[in-house]
Structures are given as structure tokens and as C-alpha cells.
Amino acid sequence: MKTKQTADLLALASVPLIMTLGNSMLIPVLPVIEKRLQVSSFQVSMIITVYSIFAIFLIPVAGYLSDRFGRKVVIIPSLILAGIGGALTGWASWQLDNPFWLILVGRAIQGIGSAGAMPVVLPCVGDMFEDEEEVSNGLGLIETANTFGKVLSPILGAFLASFIWFLPFWFIPIFCAIAIVLVLFLVKPPKKEKAKEEPKQSIKEFIVMVKETLGKNLRWLLAIFSLGAIIMLVLFGVLFYLSTILEDRYGIVNTKKGFVMAIPLLALSIASYVAGKKIGKNKVAMKWCTFIGFALLASSFSFLFFKDTLPFLLAALVIAGIGIGISLPSLDALITEGIEKEERGTITSIYSSMRFVGVAAGPPIYTFLMKVSHVAVFQCSLILSVLGAIIVLKAIKPKEKKETLKKPKYKLS
């Protein structure tokens, strides 16, 4: 990999890192926000969910725009918008007596910005390289940045909130400004993209092409979309659960709480980095890494039916983190390398959108489960993990050499 491409990748990796920090570092702070604003646990979970809901619907639009106008043209304004949303939440928390609803508005704006930033990074990496192994390595770095953000986020969020409870909100525009500078000056579009003089798609042509692409490859695409949603639902649901019980059951708060939450996330980050390096361009290996990841995830929750003390819980969540870490780069590589460049931004954006469905659903679903019982949390997580493993076995069947999307017959005029 050339030095220039490494610099491009590091700049692109700052986007998922910062977007993850902007969302995940609020999770350990949610119990504090709940008490400060005197809202219910369901209402405070909406701070995560509202962000994700807006991202869900706008990510496919961002994918289409990035295919048509270029990746950087979409990423930069999106980061600016995410920064504005973060600044609004910080200002409302600082200046208003009852800021909850304006915080949700700011989070919605931030979600709109994230829709055009983080998901466009995946196809951008695919554009940078011709060799599939280099694509896999690049995606592994991006996913590692994403998961490293998850490791750092509870520590940083809890640390900042120990000074002023709304301080994490103010760091979001600062992080976005850093990402804007890095992407603006380091990421350059591939030369062949600049030289392209192909006619642009109309919206009608775009819809027809996407329908044909999805129709001819529906089975394995739906499988990967579903797996992305399941894995993020379990991840964010369990993080929300862990954040709550650390404070309510064990009295662990502030920075100490952040470090405890970071333990399983560190395992996730390491596993993601190793998996991204090892899978290369072997799609059969990607399938079995994904299956092993879901199997580990399921086994981790089965242990908790016998004992759920804090050391045992953390040990089980470390296993779960390894499972998730193995699965994520494999799913990213399967869907990115199996897609023609012309459709890459659109299809990967749908995949990113489905991941945000999981992020949005996790906290409110686990809020309800926690009211039922702790066992209900483990049961739901186990069922979803087993379902994911079955989907991998039944629906993902890569060819020996290469599984790529069949090219639609539809031709652009």
C-alpha cells in the first residue's frame, strides 16, 4: 500500500471514529442525563434512537448522491451538519431549563449529518483500490477505527461528564471539525473518477438499476442487511444495559464506569483488526468468520443464565465483543467486494442504513426487557444471535472464486 493511500485511509478512518464517538460516548452518560432532565429511561434512550432514525432514511439518499457527485462532495457538508447538530445539543443543555426536546432536535440534525458521512466511507475505500485484498485491509482499518471509537467513547464520555454533564455534547462539533480538515486536505478522489465523462443517472434510472440489482441478488443481500441490523441491535442494547446496571446495581460511576464498559469493546476492536487482516479476498473465509462470530455471541449469553455477577458478566461480554469484532469486517468486505463500483455507494448505504436500524432499536427494546427481568435481556440476545448464525449458514453461499453482484441488464442511455 502506497504512503499516499495510507494517508487517505487514515483520514477516512477519522470519520467513523469521530461519528462513533459522537454517538457512543453518550451511552454511559444516559443515566446521568435521565436524572438531570428528570425524564424516563425510555425518553433518554430516544437520544440515541432519534439520531439513528433520521440516519436510517437518509443514508440511501447519501449513497445515491455520492455515486452521482463524488464521495468528498457528500462527506464534507455532512460533517458540517453533524457538527451543527452537536453544537445545538450543547447550547440547549447549557442555556435552557428544560432542554430535552431541543436536544432531540439537535440529535436529529446530527443524525442527518452522519447519514452522509460515515456510510459513504465504505464505498470510498472500495474506489481507492483495485486489488480485493487491499480493499479488505482498508475496510479492516475503517472498521477498526469504528470499533476503537467504541472503546474510547465510554471512557471519554464518562470522563467529560464527570466535570459537566453536557460537556460530551460540546465535543461533537470539535471532533467534526478535525475530520473535516483531515478529509479536505488528505483524501483525493481516484484519477479515473476525475476523468470519467459518463452521463449521470436520473432518479428514474437509479431506481430501476437498484430494483434490478436487489431483485437478482435478493437472498444474500437481505441476509447481510439483516445481520448488520441484528449485530448492532445486540451491541447497542447490551451497552445500554451494561451502562444502567453498572450504576444502579454496582454503584460504578464516572470515569471508572467508562473503563469498565471499555473492556468488552477493546476485545471487539482487537478482534475486528485481526479479522480484517486475515480474511483477505477469501469470501468463504468471510462467511465462516461471520458464522463463528455469531456462534461466539450466542455462547456468551448462554453462560449468563447460570451466573450474572459482574466478573462473569464482563467475561461473557468479552466473548461477545470478540464475536462481534470477527463478524463486522467480514460483513463489510462481503458486501463491498461483491458490488460493482457503479452501484457500490447505493447498496452499501442500504447496508449502513440497516445497521442504524439496529442502533435505533437497541436501547428502547432493552429498556423494555430490563423492566421484565435480567434473564429476558439474555434470552433476547441469545435468540437474536442464534438467528444470525442460522441466516449466515442458510443464505450466504459464496462461490469458490468470487461472489459478485450480477450486472443489471438495464443500460443507461
N, C-alpha and C positions, 0 to 999 in steps of 0.2 A: 504494500500500500504506500503510495507516494505521500511525502510530507504535507503537500497541499491538500490532498484528500483527507489526511488525518486531521488537519486544522478545520476543514469543512465539517467533518463528523463531530469533532468536539464542540464546535459552535452549534450544530444542530442538536447535539445531546443536551445542551443547556436548556432547550425549550421544554422537553418532557420533564427534566429535572426541576425547573422553576414552576411549571404548571402543576406538578405533583406536590411541590412544597406549598403552593398557593391553596391547595385543597386539603391535602392530608394533614398538614400541620395544625389544622383546626380541630381534628378529631379529639386529641387529648384535652382540648380547651372547651369542648362542648358542655361537659358538666358544670364548668365554671360559668359559661355564658348562660346556661339554664338558670342558675341561681341568681346571677346578676340581673338578668332581664325578667326573672320570675315568670318563666314560660314552662310548658310541659316538655317532657323528654321527646315526645313526638314532634312538637313545634321546633325544638332545637335541632332535631335531625333534618328538618327542612333546609337548614343552612347548607348541608351537603347535597340534598336532593334537588333543590331548585337550581343550583349550579349545573347539575348533571342533566336535568330535564331539558333545559334550553340547548345544551350541547348536543343532546340526542338528535333533535330535529334539524339542527343547523350544520352538523358535521357533513352530511351528504352534499349539501349546497357548497360547503367549502371545498370538498373534493372535486366537484364539477368545476368550480371557479379556478382551482389550482391546475386542473388539466387544461383549461382553456387559456388562462392568462399567465400561468407560471407559479411556482411554489412560493418564492420570496414575496411576490406581489400580494399573496394572501396572508403569509405568516406575519409580516411586519405590522400591517394595520390591526391584525387580530391581537397581537401582543399589546399594542397601544390601548385597544379597547379593554383587554383584561386588566391592564394597569389602572384605567379609569374606574372600572368596577371595584377594584380593590381599594382605591382611594376613597370612593363613596362610602364603602362599609366602615372604613376607619374614621372618616369625618362624622358619620351618623353616630357611631358609638361614642365618640369624644364629645360631641356638641349637643346631642338630644337626650331628653329624659326617657323617652320611650322609642328607642331606635330600631326595634325588631323588624318592622315592616320595611323600613328603608334599607336595613342590612340585607333583607331578601332581594330587594331591587338591585342593590349593588352586586350581590352574588349572581343574579340573573345576567347582568351585563358582563360580569366576569366569565360566566359560562358561555355566553355568545362569543366572547373573545377566544376562549380556549378551544371552541369548536373549529376555529380557523387556524389554530397554531399547532397544537400537539399532533392531531391526526395527519396533517399534511407532511409531517416529518418522515413518516414511513415510506410513502412513495418517492419522496425526495432522495432518500438513501438508495432506493432501487434505481433511480435515474442516474446516480453517480457512478455505478459500476456495471460492467458487462458480465464479469465472472460471478457465477452464483455463489461461490464460496466467499468471495469478498462481500457480496450482499448480505450473506448470513452473518459474517463477522461484524459488519456495520450495524445490522439490526440488533445483534447481541449487545453492542456498545450502547445503542439507543435504549434498549430495554433495561440494561444495567443502570444507566443514568436515571431512568424512571424509577427503578426499584431502590437505587441509592437515595433518591429523593424521599421515598417512603421510609427508609431507615433514619435519615436525618430529620424528617418532618416532625415526629413526635417529640424528639429531644429539643429541637429549635422552638416549636410551638409552645411546649410547656415552659421552656426557659424564658421566652419573651413574655408569656402571660403571667409569670411569677412577679414581674415588675408592674405591668399594667395589663389588665385582662384583654384589652382590644389591640394591644401592640402588634400581634400577628397580622391583623388586617393591614396595618400600615406598611409592612414589609413586602406585601404583594406587588405594589407599583414599583418598589425599588428593584425587586427581582426581575420584573418585566423589562425595566429599563436596561438592566445588564444583558438580558437575552437579545433585546433589540440591537444593541451595539455589536454584539458578537455575530449575529446573523447578517447584519447590514454590511459589515466590513470583511467577514471571513468566508461567507458562503457565496459561491459564484455558480450560476447555472451552467450545466454542461454545454460545451461549444455547439454540439449538434442541435441542442434545443434552441440556441440562439439562431442557428442557421435555418431552422425549419420554416418553410413557407407554405405549410399545408393549410387548407381552408379551415376555419373554425367551425365547430359544431353548433348548430342551432339547438334550442332546447328540445324541439321535437325529435331531432336526430339523436340527441343524447338519451332521451327516454327510450327510444326504440332500441338503441345499442345496449343499454343497461338491461332492458327486458330480455333481449335475446341472450345476453351473456349469463344472466341469472337463470333463465329457463334451461339452458343447455348444461349448466353446471350446478343445478339447484341442490343436489344431495350433499356434496361435500362442502359447498359454501355455507349452506344453512347449518351444517354441523359445526363449522368453525365459528360462525356468528353466535350460535347457542353456547358453545364452550367459552367464548370470550365473555358473554354475559354471566354465565354461571360462576366462573372463577373470580370475577370482580365482585359479584354479589356476596360470595362467601368471604372474600378478603375484607371488604369494607364493613360487612356485617359483623365479622369477628373482631375487627379492630374497634368498632363502636362498642361491642360487648366488653372487650378487654378494658377499654378506657373507663367504662362505667364501673365494673366490679373492682378494679384496682383502687378506685376512690371510695366506693360505697362499702365494700367488704373488707378491704385490707388497709384502708387509710393511707394509701400511697398517692402523693400529690406532687405537683410542680415538676421540677427537672428530674427528680428520681423516677416519677411516673413515666416521663418521656424515655428515659434509658431502659426501663423495664419493657415498654412497648416496642422499643427498637430491637430487642433480642431476636424475636422471630423474623422481623423484617430484614435483619442483617443476614440471616440464613437464606432468606428469599433472594437477596441481592447477590450473594456469592453463588448460589445455585444457578441463577439467571446468567451470570457472567460465564461460568464454566460451560453451561449448556449451549450458549450462543457460540462459544469457541469450538465445541466438539461436533455439533450437528453438521457443519459444513453445508454441502449441497445434497446430502442424502435424505430424501424425502421419507424413505422407510424409517430411518432413524428418528426423524421428526415426529412421525406417528407414534412410535413406541416410547419416545421421551414424553410425549403428551400423555399417553396411557399410564406410564409409570408415575408421572406427576399426579394424576387424578387418583391413582391407587394409593399413593402415599397420603394424599389429602384425606381420603376416606378412612384409612387406617388410623390416622392421628385422632380423628373424632371418636372412633370406636373405643379407643383407650379411655376416654374421658367418662364413659358410662360406669367405670369401676372406681375411679377416684378423680376428684377435681380440685385438689389442693393447689396452691399457687405454683410450687416447683413442678408438679405433674402437669398442670395446665400449660406452663411455659415450655416444657419439654415436648408436649404434644403439638403446640403451635410452632415450634421449631421444625418439626417433621412436616407440618402443613406448609410452612414457608418454603421448605426445600421442594415440596411437590409443586407448589405454585410457580416457584422460580424455574423449575425444569420445563414446565408447560408453556409459559408465556413466550419465550423466544422461539420455541418450536412452532407455535400457532402463528406468530408474526411472520416467520420465514415461509411457512406453508402457503399462506395467503398472498404474500408479497411476490414470491418467486413463481407462483402459479398463475400470475396475471400479466397479460400483455401491457406494455408501458402506456398504451393509449387509454386503457381503462383502469390503470393502477390506482390513480388518485380517487376515483369514484368508488371502486369496490373496497379498497382499504378503508375509506371513510365510513362506509356502511359497517364494516367490522369494528372500527373505533366507536361508532355510534352505539353498537350493541354492547360494547364494553361499558359505556356510560349508562346503559340501561341497568346493568348490574350495580354500578356505583350508586345510582339514584335509588334503586330498590333496597339495597343492603341495610342502611341504618333504620328506616321505618319498619321493615319486616322484622329485623332483630329486636327492635323496641317492643313490638308486639310479643315476640317469642319470649323475651326476658320477663314479661309480665305473666306469662303462663308458667314457665319454670326454666331453670338452667338446663335441665335434660332436654327440653324442647329445642333449645339452641343447638345442642349437639346432634339431636336427631335430624333436624332440618339440614344441617351442614353435611351430615353423613349421607343422607338421601340424595342431595344435590351432587355430591362428589361421586357417588356410585353411578348416578345417571350420566354424569360427564364421561366416566370411564366406558360405559356401555356405548355412548354416542361415538367415542373415538374408535372402538372396535368395529361397530356396525357401519359407520358412514364414511370414515376416512380410509380410502384404499388407494394409496399412491401407486402409480406404475413403477416398474423396476428402474426405468431410466429417468423419466421426467413426467410429472403431472402438471400440465398447464391448461389454462382455460382454452376451450375450443374457440377459435376465432369466429365471431358472428358473420353471417353471410351478408348482413346489411353493409352496404358501401356508401361512403359519404360522396356526395356529388361535388 
